[in-house]
Amino acid sequence: MLKALGPVKRYLIDALPADLAAGVAITAVALPSQMATAQLAGFPPAIGLIAFGAAMTGVTAIGANRFVVACADSTIAPIFASGLAAFAITGTPGYFALTSAFALMVGAFCLAVVSSG
């Protein structure tokens, strides 16, 4: 985890304006996309906002990389929703519980991969 702080220690403050502009541009594109992806998976659009914030926070905490974007994928969301439909009805508390458990398992897998390398 401390290894992830290396880029913060070496950050050049002169790059801040360009980084802020890039962050605003990516957010302007990603937020509507994440809201639509949440709807494809059977969730309210607000869940897409939460997923985007959580993914960006997680990537930042683990170690930022200018080539990595972590967010929900609109291609996988309908496949994910149809797979979970066999276990719970979309929009029910059981569906939300299953998706939460799946998200935590994927997060744990990602942490294991990052920490092994």
C-alpha positions as CSV (number, residue, x, y, z in Angstrom):
1,M,0.0,0.0,0.0
2,L,2.8,2.4,0.7
3,K,4.3,1.7,-2.7
4,A,1.2,3.4,-4.1
5,L,2.2,6.7,-2.5
6,G,5.3,6.9,-4.7
7,P,3.5,8.9,-7.5
8,V,2.2,11.3,-4.9
9,K,5.6,12.0,-3.6
10,R,7.0,12.6,-7.1
11,Y,4.0,14.7,-8.3
12,L,5.0,17.9,-10.1
13,I,2.6,20.7,-9.0
14,D,3.1,22.3,-12.4
15,A,1.0,19.5,-13.9
16,L,-2.0,20.2,-11.7
17,P,-3.9,22.5,-14.1
18,A,-3.6,20.0,-17.0
19,D,-4.5,17.1,-14.6
20,L,-7.6,19.0,-13.4
21,A,-8.7,19.6,-17.0
22,A,-8.2,16.0,-17.8
23,G,-10.2,14.9,-14.7
24,V,-13.1,17.2,-15.6
25,A,-13.1,16.0,-19.2
26,I,-13.1,12.3,-18.2
27,T,-15.8,12.9,-15.6
28,A,-18.0,14.7,-18.1
29,V,-17.8,11.6,-20.4
30,A,-17.8,8.9,-17.7
31,L,-20.6,10.0,-15.4
32,P,-23.4,9.8,-18.0
33,S,-21.9,6.5,-19.3
34,Q,-21.9,5.1,-15.8
35,M,-25.5,6.1,-15.1
36,A,-26.6,4.4,-18.3
37,T,-24.5,1.3,-17.5
38,A,-26.2,1.1,-14.1
39,Q,-29.6,1.1,-15.8
40,L,-28.5,-1.6,-18.2
41,A,-27.7,-3.7,-15.2
42,G,-31.1,-3.1,-13.6
43,F,-30.1,-0.4,-11.1
44,P,-31.2,3.2,-10.6
45,P,-28.8,5.7,-12.3
46,A,-27.6,6.9,-8.9
47,I,-25.8,3.6,-8.4
48,G,-23.7,4.4,-11.5
49,L,-22.6,7.6,-9.7
50,I,-21.7,5.6,-6.6
51,A,-19.8,3.0,-8.7
52,F,-17.9,5.7,-10.5
53,G,-16.8,7.4,-7.2
54,A,-15.9,4.1,-5.6
55,A,-13.9,2.9,-8.6
56,M,-12.0,6.2,-8.8
57,T,-11.3,6.2,-5.1
58,G,-10.1,2.6,-5.2
59,V,-7.8,3.2,-8.1
60,T,-6.4,6.3,-6.4
61,A,-5.8,4.5,-3.1
62,I,-4.2,1.5,-4.7
63,G,-2.0,3.3,-7.1
64,A,-2.9,5.7,-9.8
65,N,-1.9,4.9,-13.4
66,R,-2.6,7.2,-16.2
67,F,-3.4,4.3,-18.5
68,V,-6.0,2.6,-16.2
69,V,-9.6,3.6,-15.9
70,A,-11.8,1.7,-13.5
71,C,-15.5,1.8,-14.0
72,A,-18.5,-0.3,-14.9
73,D,-18.5,-1.6,-18.5
74,S,-21.6,-1.2,-20.6
75,T,-20.9,-4.4,-22.5
76,I,-20.7,-6.6,-19.4
77,A,-23.6,-5.0,-17.5
78,P,-26.5,-6.7,-19.4
79,I,-24.6,-10.0,-19.3
80,F,-24.1,-9.6,-15.6
81,A,-27.8,-8.7,-15.1
82,S,-29.1,-11.6,-17.1
83,G,-26.8,-14.0,-15.2
84,L,-28.0,-12.7,-11.8
85,A,-31.7,-12.9,-13.0
86,A,-31.5,-16.6,-12.5
87,F,-31.0,-16.1,-8.8
88,A,-33.0,-13.0,-8.0
89,I,-35.5,-10.6,-9.6
90,T,-34.0,-7.4,-10.8
91,G,-34.6,-4.5,-8.4
92,T,-35.3,-6.6,-5.4
93,P,-33.2,-6.5,-2.2
94,G,-31.9,-10.0,-3.0
95,Y,-30.7,-8.8,-6.4
96,F,-28.9,-5.8,-4.7
97,A,-27.3,-8.2,-2.1
98,L,-26.1,-10.5,-4.8
99,T,-24.6,-7.7,-6.9
100,S,-22.9,-6.3,-3.8
101,A,-21.4,-9.6,-2.9
102,F,-20.2,-10.0,-6.5
103,A,-18.7,-6.6,-6.5
104,L,-16.8,-7.3,-3.3
105,M,-15.5,-10.5,-4.7
106,V,-14.3,-8.8,-7.8
107,G,-12.7,-6.1,-5.7
108,A,-10.9,-8.7,-3.6
109,F,-9.6,-10.4,-6.7
110,C,-8.3,-7.1,-8.1
111,L,-6.6,-6.4,-4.8
112,A,-5.0,-9.8,-4.8
113,V,-3.7,-9.3,-8.4
114,V,-2.3,-5.8,-7.6
115,S,-0.6,-7.0,-4.4
116,S,0.9,-10.0,-6.1
117,G,2.7,-7.9,-8.7
